[in-house]
Amino acid sequence: MSGSHIMIMVSVLTICATIVSLRFLGSKYKHRDREESPDIETMQEMNRGLQRMDERIEALETLLMDSQKRKQAK
């Protein structure tokens, strides 16, 4: 074989190895995303719950302040 044939074969092998490794890494990351999905959903649910709790606390603070203002006005 001549030097140019060897270079072409090495180039083709390098390209094939790159494609195979990219596919392997791509499937690995997709699999990881699927595994983390329940964790992300749990965190989002916790965030929504904390936001609702914050709204309730603000409402209670408003009621308490209104009550104190009425007592002071008497």
Secondary structure by P-SEA (a helix, b strand, c coil): ccaaaaaaaaaaaaaaaaaaaaaaaaaaaaaaaaaaaaaaaaaaaaaaaaaaaaaaaaaaaaaaaaaaaaaaac
